[in-house]
Amino acid sequence: MTPPSLSRVSSISRARTAAFDILLRVVRHNAYASELLYSGRHSSLSSADHRLATQIVQGVLRWRSRLDEEIAAASSRPLEKLDPEVLEALRVGTYQLVYLDRIPRHAIINESVGLVKRARKNSAAAFVNAVLRKLSKPDTRLASAAAGDQAGTLSQRFAHPPWLIDRWMAEFGEQTAARICAYNQHPPPTAIRLRDPDAAQELRDAGVKYSPGSLVSVARVVDFGDVTRTGAFEQGRVLIQDEASQLIAALLGRGRRLLDCCSAPGGKTSFLADRNPDSPILAVEVHPHRARLTRKLVRQTNVHVVCADVCQLPIVSNFDRVLVDVPCSGTGTLARNPEIKWRLKPEDLAELALRQLAILESSMRHVAPGGRLLYSSCSLEPEENRGVVARALAKSRHFKLISMREQLEGLADQGDLSWPDLDSLLEGDYLRTVPGIHPCDGFFAAVIARDE
């Protein structure tokens, strides 16, 4: 029998219901919104409903601190005293009122109240209704940027934690920090890789339009249409993969035996398999569910997926090409994973760096004489990047850093690199892509070689 609270709110759109449920799981379980949006639970949403749900979820997560400021100003109760269901319903409603102009305000308010009732928080319905009605007045505007230090100004303007902006200003300068923040507040481009030349026509037939990538020649950037609802995508002949991620895989080059140490979800593994079709590739992933995901997404027969900790890898074999794309803070991916900026803490970086160093040092033991290892992360933080590489090299006399300029020039000569300004991709002998400067996620990479 349907609970009474559900029967009274059956008119809530499926898009808003899905968005509300996803946001609650992000808050309660530290889940990733992008994974939930494409999970089987929401696969039955129509294209229009999925677009709206995605817009609401990502919008709320991108602008959460700004939304909370507005809610706090209109609320008679402190935000920290609100139940999670009530606060998320207010965020969903406030985001739509402030940032979306095609949805009737009465519909936004009514459905936000309905979400609270659906969550069995009936006693808060009148409160949510009152707050959103106050925020729906025509003269409602987001608060102007606060006076004071520049980090504080950027924090409010772009809804980023002040401590993170402080770091970026120190690392990149004020102008670039602002460009990173601005990039993070908009949906990033959807880059794809076509594994099958026939897939191009299939995408066109499905109404998907795309343009050449800006960074990597094999990449395409979707201009219109939903790739995920095509047969080519479902069959693994088209993969969604950020251009910077494709560049990382291309930098590893070709080898006789390859090791991918932290393989999930498998985008780089698949790239390597296509580039090295006759070479065996061992893909290692420590988490069982992510190892299963890698095996599902990587369908090439030359890839063997193993669920294991690379720090305790149960093999003695060496490889002439090793990819170490370490688990990291993910601060280079906030445009697509905005929830990270609200859950990451400054003290997390030191702990991550220790884990990354352990992974890198363990992986170096599996590089054959004369072989190469590529260390990468999707973090913008120096402790996770050049700091880890420098510490690992200081402990080993058998490895040396290879010039990244030479690697990029080699890719350009082969026709694999499209980006014309090599200097912008370089930080000394390292690769670094910067969101807002480059049309992609922020990645770091270093190539190190073992002596013959």
N, C-alpha and C positions, 0 to 999 in steps of 0.2 A: 504494500500500500504506500502511495506517495506521501511523504511527510507534508503536513499542512503548510510549513514555511516554503516548501518548494512549489506547491500548487499556486500560491499567491504571487509568485515571481516568475512564472513560466514565460512571460513576455520579454525577459532580458535577452538581448541578442547573444548568439553563440560566440561572437567575437569578444564581447566584453566579459562573458563568463570565462572563456579560455584565458584571456589576459589576466583576470583576477586570480584564477587558480594558479597560473604560472608564477605570478609575482609572489603569491604566498609561499610557494615551494622554494623560490629563490631566497626569501627571507628566512624561512624555517629550516631549510635543509642545505643551504649554501649550494643549491643547484645552479646550473648555467642555463640562462634563458634561451640561448640559441639552440641548445640541445633539446629543451622541452618543446620549443615551438615546432620542431620537426620530428617529435616523437610520435609513436603510433597513436597515443591518446588523442592527438589533435589532427590526425591525418584526414578525418572526414569533413573538416571545415572546407567550405567553398573557397575559391581563390580570393574572392572579395573579403570574406570573413577572416581568412588567414592574413591578408595584408593589413586589415584593421587591427587584428590582435597583435601582430608584430609591431605595428606603429605605436600602439598603446604601451605594450610591454617595454620596448626599447626606449620610448620617449620618457616613460616614468623613471626608468633606471638612469637615463642620461641626465635628467633634470631634477633628480630627487631632492637635492638640498634646496633648490629654488622653490620647488613645490611645497616643501615643508615650511619654508619661510612664509609663503602665502597662507597656508593652512593655519599656522601658528597665529598669524595676525588676525585671522577671522574666527579663531576657536576660543571658546570659553574654558577649555580644558588644556592642560599641558600635553604636548604630543607624546611624551614618554609614559603618560598614564593611559593612553588609548590602547585597546586591544589591537593586535596585528591586523585582524580582518577589517576593523573600522578604519585604521590608518591607510591600509592599501586601497580601500574603497574611496577614501577621500583623495588619495593620490591619483587614482584612475580618473575620477571626476574632475579634479583640478587640472590635470594635464590636458584633458579634452577642452575644458573651458578656456584655458590660456593659449594653447598651441594649435588647436584644430578649429577651423572656422566654418566647416560645412555641416556640422552636426547641430541640430536644434538644441538650445540650452536646456529646455524642459526635458528633452529625452535624456540628456546626459545626467541631469539631477535625478530623474525618476529611476533610471537604471542603476545609478550608483547606490541609491537607497535600497533598490531591489537586491543588490549584491550583499548588502549588510544583512537584510532579512534572510537571504539564501544561506548565509553563514550562521544563521540562528543567533544573530545579535540584534533582535527586534528592539530592544530597549535603546539602542543607539540610532535608530532610524530617524527620529525627529532631529537629533543632533547633527547627523550627516546632512540632512535636508537643509537645516538652518545655515550651516557653514557654506555649503555649495551655493545656496541662494545669495548669500552675501558676496561670494566671489564671482557670481554671475552678473553683477551689476556692470553696466556699460563702461564705467570709469575705472573698473578694476584693471590694474597693471602690475606687472612684477616690480618689486622694489628696485630702485636705481642702485647702481654699484656703490658700495660703501666707500667713504673716503678712507685714506690711510695707506698702508704699504701696498705695493703693486701686487704681491702675492695674494693679499686679501681681496683686492679688486678683481683679479682674474678668477679667484675662487668663486666669488659670487656671480660674476658675469657668466662664467662657463660651467658652474656647478661641478667643481673639482675640489677635493680636500686640500686645504692650504699647505699641508706638509709636502704633498706631492708636487705642487706648483713651486714651492721653495726649492726643491731638488732640481726640477727641470730648469728653473731660472739660473741656478748655479752651474748646471751642466751645459745648457744650450744657449743661455742668454734670454733676455726678456722677450724679444720679438719671436724667436722660434718657439719658446714655451707657449706663447699666445697662439701660434699657428697649430701647435699640437693640440691644445685644448679645443680650438675651433673645429679642427678635423674630427675630434672625438664626439662632437655633438651632432653629427649628421650620419645617416646610414652610409657605410663605406661602399665603394663599388664592388659588385659581384664579379669576381674573376673566375674563369673556367678554363679547363684544359680539355681539348678534344683528343681522345685516345683513338678514335676511329674516324677516318675522313668522311665516311658516309653520314656520320652524326651531324655534320654541318647542315646538310639539306634537311635532315629530320627536324632539327631545331627551327629552321626557317619555316618548314611546313607547320610547325606547332605555334608559329607566331612569335618566336623568340628572335630578337634582333641583337646583334653584338658588334663591337668594334675591335680592332687590334689592340693588344695590350700596350701599355706605355713603357714597361720595364723589361719584360721578357717576350721574345718573339713568338713563342708558342702559346702565350696566354691570349685569351679573348675576354673582353669586358662586356657584360650584359647591359644593353641599353633599354630593353623592353622585353617583358614576358617572364614567365616562371619556369626556369629550367627544371626545377624539382618535380614538375608534373609531366615530364616527357619520358617516353620509353627509353631514350638514349641514356638519360640520367639513371633511371631505375635499373638498367642493365649494366651500369658501370662504364659505359663508353664515353660519358661526359662527367667530369669531376669538378666540383666547386673547390677552388684552391687559390688563396690570395697570391698575388704576383710575387711578393717578397718570399713567400714559402716556396714557390716554384724556382725562384732564383737560388735559394739555399740548396735545393736538391741539385740544380744544374752545376753549382760550384763544386760538388763532390766529384764530378766527372765520371769516368768509366773505369771499371776494374774487373779483375778476374773473379774475386770473391769479395762480397760486400757484407758489412754488418751495420744494421740500423738499431742503435742501442735503446732508444725510447720511441718506439715506432708509432704508437696510437696518435691520432685516429687512422693514419695510413696514407695521407696525401703524398708525403715525400717518399715513402716506401714505394708507392705505385709509380711515381715519377722515375725513381731509380730503376725499377723493374722494366719499364718501357725503354729506358736508355741503355739498359744492360740485359737484353732479352736472353742471352746465352750464359749469363753468369748467375750462380746461385746467390741468393740473398737471405741472410738470417735476420729476421725482424724480432726484436726482443721487447716485451712489454710486461711490466711488473704486476699490473692489475688485471685479474682474470676477465672482467667484463669489458675492459678496453682491448685486451688481446683478442677477445671474440669479435669486437667491432672491427679491429684491423683485418682479421681474417675474412670478415663479411665484405669489407670495402675493397680489399686488395685481392683481386681475383687471378692475378698472373701466377702461372704454375711454377715459376722459378723462385717464388717467395715461400719461405718456411717460417711460420710464426711460432714463437716460443714464449710461454708465460714464465718469466723469471726475472730476478733482480740482477741487473747488469753488474752490480758490485759483487755478486756471488754467482757469476755465470758458470754453469756446469760444463764448460768446454775448454779445451786447451788449444784449439785451432787459432791461427792468425789470419788476418784479412788485409788485403792491400788497399781497401777503401773502407773507412769507418765514419758513420754519421752519428754525432752525439747532439741531438736536439733536445736539450734538457728541460725538465719541468721547471717553470719559472713563475715570477710574479705576474707576467702577462701584461705589463703596463704598455706594451706596444700595440695591444689589441683592444683598447678601451672603446674604440668606435663600434666594434661588434660585440664586445663583452663588457658593457658599462658597469655591471654589478661589481666587477673586480675593484673599482676605485672606492667602493663603500665598505668592502670587507678586508682589504689589505691594510696592514699596519706597518709603521716604519721598522719595528723590531722583527718583522717577518723576513726582511731582506738578508740579514746576517745568517739566519737559519737556512734559508734557501741556498745561499752561497756555499755553505758547508756541504749540503747535499749535492750540489752541482759539482763541487770540487771532487767529492768522493766518486761520483759517476764518471767524471772526466779521467781521473787517475786510473780507475778500473778499466775504462775503455782503452786507454793508451797501452795497456798490457796485451791487447789483442791486435795491435797494429803490426803487420809483418815488416821486416827490414826493408827499407825503401818505400814503404807504404805511406799513406796520408790519412789524416783524421780531420774532419770538419766539426768544430764546436759551434753551436748556435743556440740562440734563445730569442723569444719574442718579447724581451724586456728592454726597457730604455735605461735601466739602472746599472751604473758602472760596476758595483759590487758583484753583480751576476754575470758580467761580461768580461771586460779586460782584466778585472781583478781576479777572476777565477783562472783565466788562461795564464796570467803572469805567475800566480802561485803554483800552478801545475808545472810550468816550464822551469821554474826555479828549482824544482825537486828532481828534474830529470835531465841528464846530460846527453841523452840519446835523441832528443826531439828539438826541433827549431821552428820558429815562426816563419811562414812563407808570405811573401809580399802579396797582399790582396789586389793591388793594382795589376800585377801580372796576371792574376786569375781572371779579373774582369776584362782585361784587354784580350785574353785568350777567348773568352766567351763572345766578345764583340767581333773578333776576327772570324769566329765560327758562325756568326749570324744569330747567336742565341740571345744576345743582350741588345735591347732596343734603346735603353736610356742613354742619351748623348753626353750627359755631364758626369763623367766618372768621378771627378773630384768630390761631388756632393755625396757620393756613396762611400767615401773613404774617411776613416778616422785612423790616421797612421797606416799601419799594416792590417787594419781590420775593416770589415764591411759594417756599415750601419745605415739602415733605412729609417727615415724619420717621418711619421705621419704629419701631413700638412706640408712637408717639403717634397715628399714622394707620395705617389697615389696608391699607398699600400700600408700594410701593418708595419710597425716598427720592429725590425730584426737586427740582430748582431751576429756576426760570424767571423771565425778565425780559422785559418788552415795551418795545421802543423804537420811536419814531416818527420819520419823516423830515419835515422841514419841507415845506410846500406849495411 
